[in-house]
Amino acid sequence: MTDNLDNTIPTPSCGGEDLGQVKDHFELFHTAPYQDLFEYKRQFEGAHSRDLVAETAEWTKGWEYREKNFAREALTINPAKACQPLGALFVAAGFEDTLPYSHGSQGCVAYFRSHLTRNYKEPFQAVSSSMTEDAAVFGGLSNLKSGLENSYTLYKPKMIALCTTCMAEVIGDDIGAYITTAKNEGHIPEDLPVPAAHTPSFVGSHITGYDNMLKSILKTLTKDERSETTNGKFNFNLGFDPYIGNIRELKRILGLFGIDYTVLSDNSDTFDSPNTGEFKMYNGLTTLAETADSINAEGTVFFQKYTTPKTQEYIAKEWGQKTYNFRPFGIKGTDEFLMTLSAITGKPIPLELQQERGRAVDALTDSQAWIHGKKIALYGDPDHVLSLIQFLLEMGAEPTHIVVTNSNDEFEAEARELLTNSPYGQNGTVWGGKDLWHLRSLMFTEPVDLLIGNSYGKYLWRDTGTPLVRIGYPIFDRHHMHRYATLGYQGAINQFNWIVNTILEELDRKTIVPSKTDISFDLIR
Amino acid sequence: MTTVEDRKALIDEVLEAYPDKAKKLRAKHISVQEAEKADCGVKSNKKSVPGVMTTRGCAYAGAKGVVWGPVKDMIHISHGPVGCGYYSWSGRRNYYIGTTGVDTFGTMQFTSDFQERDIVFGGDKKLAKLIDELGELFPLSQGTTIESECPVGLIGDDIEAVARAKAKETGKPVIPVRCEGFRGVSQSLGHHIANDTVRDWVLPKADEYRKLPEGFEPGPYDVNIIGDYNIGGDAWPSRMLLEEIGLRVISQFSGDGTFNEVVMTPLAKLNLIHCYRSMNYICRFMEEKYGIGWLEYNFFGPTQIAKSLRKIAAQFDETIQAKAEEVIAKYQPRMDAIAAKYRARLEGKKVMMMVGGLRPRHVVPAFTDLGMDVIGTGYEFGHGDDYKRTAEYVNEGTVIYDDISGYEFEEFAKELKPDLIAAGIKEKYVFQKMALPFRQMHSWDYSGPYHGYDGFEVFARDMDMAINNPTWALINPPWA
């Protein structure tokens, strides 16, 4: 029997409920005391009147604002691009026991490490020369010498992949000569490979840095490695592709084919290492030996053309090797990839993949109605955006505003051609060199049904109310997206799943208010 | 051997991995707290060792990312190439109230996106044009700051001249901040530089810029909150407590702060500073120039909150002192209950910390309130005065490390076997792979607030969920 006296309801002290009800920022600041506090604080803020703010907010949504916005020449707002060293460190991390090294001031590397870590929720290890004012005056040689010596001694890498920062570039550090000096003076072993890439932030973007570092690594490791005969393998490179699931999917496909391959920069474990209770510093899966031997392959296949122009030119010219460009995304992109792969290797397309294709097409057919004619805004890196345009067109969606901050003329021509050749691409416009604040104006003046892009799109989602599908890099605010494949037929299903179900979620949201909008709040869709 | 000797031996052992010169340099930065020593015995604010993984950032990160960036109704230009602005975009959770892109700009990225031609020909004209374009597109902005990135200083641009001309033309403040990343040894210099721009570019014209609220009269209880950046909303529960004890907060400076609040600061009677490291400079200046006193306080955990409230109240009259006691008494039972609840699950757990400006010392008592024991702590970018202030908070035998490298941190953790590590995003997954519970002490792991009484509840819950996360038990497979 319970003693009733023990059951008296406790008097809340300071309005607190039971101890389990901890209110964090999601709830706390919506409670009355905090709302009052915000209101009280306003008097000191020198704030504009609420009417003026509302009126100005409306003005930013119109055509007049759009024209002003597109007239700007000097100002960049919310760009969809990062800078070179990010791409350089990213590609370096896919190689065996390789230490990514950034020569310049140390703040940059702190940013790169944080950025990659936030996307993958994995450790990302890289060092810098920690250059300060004295290096600005006297150059970075002494920092580089001790930096190489310390990092080599402490972290025992088999390769140090060194890229520059703005600072090193502006003061004109001759990194090639510096590395030679460091070796001659015995700071690091003579035979330690130290590929180096010039990667100033004021040229290109992260995809340029990717290209520069990949080329430098290949050049360094394949020196004097050419043999008389080919090794019978094919090299594959995915470019600045944030989905580690794609590398694993590619390897599965190649396994099914029975093709011998080398993935140039396999970072699938770097950004998704198992938790075994032990921290392992290096997880790059492409060995230095197989990289050295990549010069003897039958050919090299690239999935990102605009991320690797210099590397491709180098391979074709210096190695005399055939290079291929595919975008194995969506159905047609994957078809083309598999057919050519089959043709060049003489191996038939595996039955399993044929069945997968059937399943993917079946899935697309089942759900196509929800996406047919939907207007879509998208942004990202050039190759990534081209893959998406092609995939959306083959499903009958209408890519409408396409924003690529790190674009070039060739990309823009290719994107326009893709759009022109499809009945669903006729209203598509390509905005090279523009940023997400331009996209905001586009979306307000010419609204679309859906937005596809990285996490930064959430601000556009909030402002315009357009549902957002998160595809790209970085994705900070949703977990585990990078683990999936977007490549191949399986990847097509994944991407399609994200797109269609976002549309269905939005339908639910729009039909959710009881007795007002919930007439079509259907169970079966 | 005593703990102190054990730990000294451990330090020596860990440092063995370095080349001689680096070992010598690093040895000065690591020590063990001994009783009655006043300053933790480590060197600080020196250059990081090249090639050794430091967690430090740069002056730009300190100026734009910490001090100026959260002033919400101004536009902060990342002046130079695209990268710095991009990586610092929305990285810190400086909460604010406002319509982003209209009257507030906290989660936006503005950059001059330097190209090669800007490096060759200089970026001043582009900067001037850019400020005109900002005026066209964001008429409600209350001013502009220009945070210069590495190349700007190296090519010798005169951003001060542009700032002067544009401020005159637009009638709004334009503040040049010379925070190129190569200046100084960490983000710490960036804080100082940003403070100096307040001193040189803002306060001299404060009377001109200031918009006083209707009927505003300076009062005896006017205070400012300085150096609370409102991470996860921290400054709000802090402000609430100060107002509950009868003070009037007239400026929150840079946590949900506005430019007007910045220029309100000289009107107050007292500056209350939370992050001493990043903003003591401007407090010292205001003391010298306006005779406004300043006081460092600590709102982590009930023990320090009560102590700080009393210390703050002691600066005022009996009315405030009485109210402070009332407020402490009001919250204490709830805090005792919270501490008791979580103590049951956290008592005796060992913690190692490594954070930025104030937390390596300020959070220690909050852990103690939960019965936890901090066995190692240190700063990314602390100075001698920070380490002096730390001695008061830590026990004998605590390992103290300045600018600890990734390698040292991992080795110490392997040997000292803490139950929790509290540091930043770059460290988080390293330790989680080692099956060590971890909380981010810069961003509160996207939780928060942690300041004030409301914050302590969240803090306690979060430490519990990190340490008592059942997935730690899944790491070893049953067949192993």
Chai-1 contact restraints between the chains, C-beta under 6 A:
chainA,res_idxA,chainB,res_idxB,connection_type,confidence,min_distance_angstrom,max_distance_angstrom,comment,restraint_id
A,S13,B,P333,contact,1.0,0.0,6.0,A-B,restraint_1
A,S13,B,R334,contact,1.0,0.0,6.0,A-B,restraint_2
A,C14,B,K330,contact,1.0,0.0,6.0,A-B,restraint_3
A,C14,B,Y331,contact,1.0,0.0,6.0,A-B,restraint_4
A,C14,B,R334,contact,1.0,0.0,6.0,A-B,restraint_5
A,G16,B,R334,contact,1.0,0.0,6.0,A-B,restraint_6
A,L19,B,A337,contact,1.0,0.0,6.0,A-B,restraint_7
A,L19,B,K341,contact,1.0,0.0,6.0,A-B,restraint_8
A,V22,B,E457,contact,1.0,0.0,6.0,A-B,restraint_9
A,V22,B,V458,contact,1.0,0.0,6.0,A-B,restraint_10
A,V22,B,R461,contact,1.0,0.0,6.0,A-B,restraint_11
A,D24,B,S447,contact,1.0,0.0,6.0,A-B,restraint_12
A,D24,B,V458,contact,1.0,0.0,6.0,A-B,restraint_13
A,H25,B,G232,contact,1.0,0.0,6.0,A-B,restraint_14
A,H25,B,G233,contact,1.0,0.0,6.0,A-B,restraint_15
A,H25,B,G448,contact,1.0,0.0,6.0,A-B,restraint_16
A,L28,B,D454,contact,1.0,0.0,6.0,A-B,restraint_17
A,F29,B,G233,contact,1.0,0.0,6.0,A-B,restraint_18
A,L37,B,M240,contact,1.0,0.0,6.0,A-B,restraint_19
A,F38,B,I97,contact,1.0,0.0,6.0,A-B,restraint_20
A,Q43,B,P213,contact,1.0,0.0,6.0,A-B,restraint_21
A,F44,B,I250,contact,1.0,0.0,6.0,A-B,restraint_22
A,F44,B,E261,contact,1.0,0.0,6.0,A-B,restraint_23
A,F44,B,M264,contact,1.0,0.0,6.0,A-B,restraint_24
A,E45,B,T258,contact,1.0,0.0,6.0,A-B,restraint_25
A,E45,B,N260,contact,1.0,0.0,6.0,A-B,restraint_26
A,G46,B,K211,contact,1.0,0.0,6.0,A-B,restraint_27
A,G46,B,T258,contact,1.0,0.0,6.0,A-B,restraint_28
A,G46,B,N260,contact,1.0,0.0,6.0,A-B,restraint_29
A,H48,B,D103,contact,1.0,0.0,6.0,A-B,restraint_30
A,H48,B,L140,contact,1.0,0.0,6.0,A-B,restraint_31
A,V53,B,T99,contact,1.0,0.0,6.0,A-B,restraint_32
A,V53,B,V102,contact,1.0,0.0,6.0,A-B,restraint_33
A,V53,B,D103,contact,1.0,0.0,6.0,A-B,restraint_34
A,T56,B,V102,contact,1.0,0.0,6.0,A-B,restraint_35
A,T56,B,L140,contact,1.0,0.0,6.0,A-B,restraint_36
A,A57,B,T99,contact,1.0,0.0,6.0,A-B,restraint_37
A,A57,B,V102,contact,1.0,0.0,6.0,A-B,restraint_38
A,K68,B,E136,contact,1.0,0.0,6.0,A-B,restraint_39
A,R72,B,E133,contact,1.0,0.0,6.0,A-B,restraint_40
A,A74,B,K126,contact,1.0,0.0,6.0,A-B,restraint_41
A,A74,B,K129,contact,1.0,0.0,6.0,A-B,restraint_42
A,A74,B,L130,contact,1.0,0.0,6.0,A-B,restraint_43
A,A74,B,E133,contact,1.0,0.0,6.0,A-B,restraint_44
A,L75,B,L130,contact,1.0,0.0,6.0,A-B,restraint_45
A,L75,B,E133,contact,1.0,0.0,6.0,A-B,restraint_46
A,T76,B,T111,contact,1.0,0.0,6.0,A-B,restraint_47
A,T76,B,D113,contact,1.0,0.0,6.0,A-B,restraint_48
A,I77,B,F110,contact,1.0,0.0,6.0,A-B,restraint_49
A,N78,B,Q109,contact,1.0,0.0,6.0,A-B,restraint_50
A,P79,B,V82,contact,1.0,0.0,6.0,A-B,restraint_51
A,A82,B,Y86,contact,1.0,0.0,6.0,A-B,restraint_52
A,C83,B,V82,contact,1.0,0.0,6.0,A-B,restraint_53
A,C83,B,G83,contact,1.0,0.0,6.0,A-B,restraint_54
A,S105,B,C58,contact,1.0,0.0,6.0,A-B,restraint_55
A,S105,B,G181,contact,1.0,0.0,6.0,A-B,restraint_56
A,S105,B,F182,contact,1.0,0.0,6.0,A-B,restraint_57
A,Q106,B,R56,contact,1.0,0.0,6.0,A-B,restraint_58
A,G107,B,G57,contact,1.0,0.0,6.0,A-B,restraint_59
A,G107,B,C58,contact,1.0,0.0,6.0,A-B,restraint_60
A,G107,B,A61,contact,1.0,0.0,6.0,A-B,restraint_61
A,G107,B,G181,contact,1.0,0.0,6.0,A-B,restraint_62
A,A110,B,G57,contact,1.0,0.0,6.0,A-B,restraint_63
A,Y111,B,Y87,contact,1.0,0.0,6.0,A-B,restraint_64
A,R113,B,K426,contact,1.0,0.0,6.0,A-B,restraint_65
A,S114,B,I425,contact,1.0,0.0,6.0,A-B,restraint_66
A,S114,B,K426,contact,1.0,0.0,6.0,A-B,restraint_67
A,H115,B,Y87,contact,1.0,0.0,6.0,A-B,restraint_68
A,T117,B,I425,contact,1.0,0.0,6.0,A-B,restraint_69
A,E122,B,Y429,contact,1.0,0.0,6.0,A-B,restraint_70
A,P123,B,Y429,contact,1.0,0.0,6.0,A-B,restraint_71
A,P123,B,V430,contact,1.0,0.0,6.0,A-B,restraint_72
A,V127,B,G51,contact,1.0,0.0,6.0,A-B,restraint_73
A,V127,B,M53,contact,1.0,0.0,6.0,A-B,restraint_74
A,S129,B,P50,contact,1.0,0.0,6.0,A-B,restraint_75
A,S130,B,S48,contact,1.0,0.0,6.0,A-B,restraint_76
A,S130,B,P50,contact,1.0,0.0,6.0,A-B,restraint_77
A,M131,B,F182,contact,1.0,0.0,6.0,A-B,restraint_78
A,T132,B,K47,contact,1.0,0.0,6.0,A-B,restraint_79
A,T132,B,F182,contact,1.0,0.0,6.0,A-B,restraint_80
A,A136,B,F182,contact,1.0,0.0,6.0,A-B,restraint_81
A,N143,B,P50,contact,1.0,0.0,6.0,A-B,restraint_82
A,S146,B,P50,contact,1.0,0.0,6.0,A-B,restraint_83
A,G147,B,P50,contact,1.0,0.0,6.0,A-B,restraint_84
A,G147,B,G51,contact,1.0,0.0,6.0,A-B,restraint_85
A,E149,B,P19,contact,1.0,0.0,6.0,A-B,restraint_86
A,N150,B,A22,contact,1.0,0.0,6.0,A-B,restraint_87
A,N150,B,V49,contact,1.0,0.0,6.0,A-B,restraint_88
A,N150,B,G51,contact,1.0,0.0,6.0,A-B,restraint_89
A,N150,B,V52,contact,1.0,0.0,6.0,A-B,restraint_90
A,S151,B,G51,contact,1.0,0.0,6.0,A-B,restraint_91
A,T153,B,P19,contact,1.0,0.0,6.0,A-B,restraint_92
A,L154,B,A17,contact,1.0,0.0,6.0,A-B,restraint_93
A,L154,B,Y407,contact,1.0,0.0,6.0,A-B,restraint_94
A,C166,B,P81,contact,1.0,0.0,6.0,A-B,restraint_95
A,C166,B,C150,contact,1.0,0.0,6.0,A-B,restraint_96
A,C166,B,P151,contact,1.0,0.0,6.0,A-B,restraint_97
A,M167,B,C150,contact,1.0,0.0,6.0,A-B,restraint_98
A,M167,B,F182,contact,1.0,0.0,6.0,A-B,restraint_99
A,V170,B,P151,contact,1.0,0.0,6.0,A-B,restraint_100
A,V170,B,L154,contact,1.0,0.0,6.0,A-B,restraint_101
A,S201,B,P81,contact,1.0,0.0,6.0,A-B,restraint_102
A,S201,B,G83,contact,1.0,0.0,6.0,A-B,restraint_103
A,F202,B,P81,contact,1.0,0.0,6.0,A-B,restraint_104
A,F202,B,F114,contact,1.0,0.0,6.0,A-B,restraint_105
A,F202,B,Q115,contact,1.0,0.0,6.0,A-B,restraint_106
A,F202,B,E116,contact,1.0,0.0,6.0,A-B,restraint_107
A,F202,B,I119,contact,1.0,0.0,6.0,A-B,restraint_108
A,V203,B,E116,contact,1.0,0.0,6.0,A-B,restraint_109
A,N275,B,K433,contact,1.0,0.0,6.0,A-B,restraint_110
A,N275,B,I475,contact,1.0,0.0,6.0,A-B,restraint_111
A,G277,B,A435,contact,1.0,0.0,6.0,A-B,restraint_112
A,G277,B,I475,contact,1.0,0.0,6.0,A-B,restraint_113
A,F279,B,V430,contact,1.0,0.0,6.0,A-B,restraint_114
A,F279,B,K433,contact,1.0,0.0,6.0,A-B,restraint_115
A,F279,B,M434,contact,1.0,0.0,6.0,A-B,restraint_116
